[in-house]
Structures are given as C-alpha cells and as structure tokens.
Amino acid sequence: MKKLQKIAVIGGGGRTGQYLVNQLIEKGYSLKLLLRHPERFTIQSPQIEIVHGDALNPEAVRALLEGCDAVLSTVGQRQGEPLVASQASVNILQAIGDSPARFVLLAGLNVDTPSDRKSEETAKATEWMRANFPAIHNDRQKSYSILAESNAEWIMVRVPYIEFNGVSGEIKVNATDSPGAKIDAADIAAFMIRQLTDDTWLRKAPFISN
C-alpha cells in the first residue's frame, strides 16, 4: 500500500470521533473532516481541512474524499433523524469508486456476520438492540451487507459499550465474538488508525474490547 498522506474523517465531531481526530493529528496525518456543524468543532490544527456537509449527501461525501487516501467513519445514528449507516456506506463506496482508498468504520456488536459465534452475553445484547431499536439495527446490518457485496477495501470495527476515560489499555480482538463488555474511545481510535495500513482484518468485521 502506498504511503497515506490525507485521511477523510466522518463523525469527527462526535465523542469517539474527536479521539480519532486528535490521534491522527498526533501521527502527522493531514485530515479532511465532514462536519454538519463546523462552528461547534473545537479542535484546532493546520492539519485539518473542513468540508461542511452531511454523510447522507452524496455530493458532500464526494467532495470530502477528493484527494484522500482513506476514510474513517465513526458516524452514529442521530435521534429522531433519518437512518444514516447504510446510506453513508453507499455514498462512501460510490465516492471511492475503483480507487484503492480504504474504508474503516465503527459499528456496534449487534451487527451479525456469517462467521459469528456469539456468546450468550453478546447474543442477548444483539437481541436487545433488535427488539428496542429495530430500524437502527436493520440499517446497520444493511450497511454490513452493502460492504460485503462490494469490492472495496473495508474493515468494520465492532465494539461493545464505549467509555470515555481517555486511558489506553490492552485491546483484545476476536473474529467471532466480543471478547469483553466495554472499550475506551481512545483504544477504538488507535485500533481504527492501525487498520489503515494493516491487512489482517481486510474485508472483515472484528470485535474489539478492553
């Protein structure tokens, strides 16, 4: 893989996304951030270029990815707003086209894949999400299906309950079941950034936890 110069980030204004942005800056990357409300964004750096727009807008996503070598997404569902996961994935894949740009995205442990062997605890969490938030669950599942059917270089990172202590710890990774019940946002960011240049989980959806 060629040396990565500029990374597109979707969801960088969110709680997990801000950890991602700060760690990318520390590693020296140039960034393009898609922000719906740039006036609320507080991280300041000459390495950041802001694109004002929404992940649901194909034109905004296309403008974001122009000149970028990869895209990282921590975008989550917004309460009371249109479903975002599957449409954002469609827009990103269309913008990537035939380029080798890698797409790394964050998802919950409720997403199912054919190779899963979920424990009783993980299965219960999945069923809870399906029962209480069926539309959101189905949309995120649809996002996985869209990725699985594509030819893109994607990695879906599945996580349990997110803590925001900013304290890095051991990251456990498992292909078929969540290895723990929680993970810190700082570790999510670190793992996602590693996937930019690591092919271990290419076109897969690993679980991670502390």
SULSULHU-V205947 format. One record per residue. N is the residue number from 1. RES is the residue in one small letter. PHI is phi in whole degrees, 0 to 359 (NA if undefined). BURIAL is + if it has 9 or more other C-alpha atoms within 8 Angstrom, else -. D_FIRST is the distance of its C-alpha to the first C-alpha in Angstrom with 1 decimal. Layout:
# SULSULHU-V205947
N/RES/PHI/BURIAL/D_FIRST
N/RES/PHI/BURIAL/D_FIRST
This chain:
# SULSULHU-V205947
1/m/NA/-/0.0
2/k/292/-/3.8
3/k/294/-/6.6
4/l/278/-/8.3
5/q/250/-/11.8
6/k/234/+/13.9
7/i/244/+/14.3
8/a/273/+/17.0
9/v/231/+/19.4
10/i/246/+/22.1
11/g/91/+/24.9
12/g/293/+/24.5
13/g/273/-/28.3
14/g/279/+/29.0
15/r/296/-/29.9
16/t/288/+/26.6
17/g/300/+/24.6
18/q/291/+/26.2
19/y/298/+/25.0
20/l/298/+/21.4
21/v/299/+/22.0
22/n/298/+/23.6
23/q/290/+/21.0
24/l/296/+/18.2
25/i/297/+/20.7
26/e/301/-/21.3
27/k/274/-/17.7
28/g/89/-/17.8
29/y/286/+/15.9
30/s/274/+/17.5
31/l/234/+/18.6
32/k/240/+/20.2
33/l/249/+/22.7
34/l/268/+/24.6
35/l/230/+/28.1
36/r/284/-/31.3
37/h/229/-/33.4
38/p/300/-/31.8
39/e/292/-/35.3
40/r/267/-/35.0
41/f/278/-/31.7
42/t/252/-/32.5
43/i/284/-/29.3
44/q/248/-/29.5
45/s/196/-/26.7
46/p/293/-/25.9
47/q/278/+/22.2
48/i/258/+/23.2
49/e/244/-/23.8
50/i/254/+/25.8
51/v/250/+/26.1
52/h/277/+/29.4
53/g/171/+/29.3
54/d/234/+/29.0
55/a/296/+/26.3
56/l/281/+/28.9
57/n/260/+/29.0
58/p/302/+/26.5
59/e/294/-/27.1
60/a/294/+/26.3
61/v/293/+/23.0
62/r/296/+/22.1
63/a/295/-/23.1
64/l/297/+/21.1
65/l/282/+/17.7
66/e/299/-/18.4
67/g/84/-/16.1
68/c/259/+/13.9
69/d/263/+/10.1
70/a/195/+/11.2
71/v/224/+/14.7
72/l/244/+/16.6
73/s/230/+/20.1
74/t/243/+/23.1
75/v/298/+/25.6
76/g/244/-/28.7
77/q/287/+/31.8
78/r/265/-/34.4
79/q/301/-/37.9
80/g/75/-/40.1
81/e/242/-/37.3
82/p/302/-/35.7
83/l/301/+/33.2
84/v/245/+/29.7
85/a/301/+/27.1
86/s/289/+/27.0
87/q/292/+/27.5
88/a/297/+/24.8
89/s/297/+/22.3
90/v/301/+/23.7
91/n/297/+/23.4
92/i/293/+/19.8
93/l/297/+/18.8
94/q/294/-/20.9
95/a/290/+/19.4
96/i/293/+/15.8
97/g/59/-/17.2
98/d/265/-/15.0
99/s/286/-/12.0
100/p/274/-/8.7
101/a/301/+/9.8
102/r/274/+/10.1
103/f/239/+/13.7
104/v/245/+/15.2
105/l/226/+/19.0
106/l/261/+/22.0
107/a/212/+/24.9
108/g/275/-/28.1
109/l/288/+/28.9
110/n/285/+/31.2
111/v/293/+/28.5
112/d/257/-/29.1
113/t/231/-/26.8
114/p/300/-/28.1
115/s/267/-/27.1
116/d/296/+/28.8
117/r/226/-/31.7
118/k/291/+/32.8
119/s/290/-/35.6
120/e/300/-/38.8
121/e/295/-/37.8
122/t/293/+/34.5
123/a/297/+/36.4
124/k/296/-/39.1
125/a/297/+/36.7
126/t/296/+/35.2
127/e/294/+/38.7
128/w/298/-/39.8
129/m/295/+/37.0
130/r/296/+/37.8
131/a/284/-/41.5
132/n/266/-/41.5
133/f/225/-/38.7
134/p/300/+/38.4
135/a/293/-/37.0
136/i/294/+/34.2
137/h/301/+/33.5
138/n/295/+/33.4
139/d/292/+/31.2
140/r/291/+/28.6
141/q/296/+/28.9
142/k/297/+/28.6
143/s/300/+/25.3
144/y/300/+/24.0
145/s/299/-/25.4
146/i/298/+/23.8
147/l/294/+/20.3
148/a/299/-/21.2
149/e/272/-/22.4
150/s/269/-/19.4
151/n/257/-/16.4
152/a/286/+/14.1
153/e/271/+/11.4
154/w/235/+/14.0
155/i/218/+/15.4
156/m/259/+/19.1
157/v/264/+/20.4
158/r/262/+/24.1
159/v/229/+/26.4
160/p/274/+/30.2
161/y/301/-/32.5
162/i/262/+/30.8
163/e/257/-/32.5
164/f/235/+/32.2
165/n/274/-/33.3
166/g/72/-/30.2
167/v/252/-/30.5
168/s/284/-/27.5
169/g/221/-/28.3
170/e/292/-/27.0
171/i/255/-/24.5
172/k/265/+/25.4
173/v/233/+/23.1
174/n/214/+/24.5
175/a/279/+/23.5
176/t/239/+/27.0
177/d/203/+/29.1
178/s/294/+/29.1
179/p/279/+/29.6
180/g/195/+/31.7
181/a/259/+/33.6
182/k/204/+/31.9
183/i/205/+/29.0
184/d/276/+/28.8
185/a/302/+/26.8
186/a/296/+/25.4
187/d/284/+/23.8
188/i/300/+/22.5
189/a/299/+/20.7
190/a/298/+/19.3
191/f/293/-/18.1
192/m/299/+/16.5
193/i/295/+/14.6
194/r/298/-/13.3
195/q/289/+/12.0
196/l/296/+/9.5
197/t/234/-/7.2
198/d/252/-/9.5
199/d/268/-/9.6
200/t/305/-/13.4
201/w/251/+/14.8
202/l/300/+/12.7
203/r/61/+/15.4
204/k/227/-/18.0
205/a/229/+/20.4
206/p/291/+/21.0
207/f/270/+/24.2
208/i/228/+/24.2
209/s/201/+/27.3
210/n/269/+/28.9
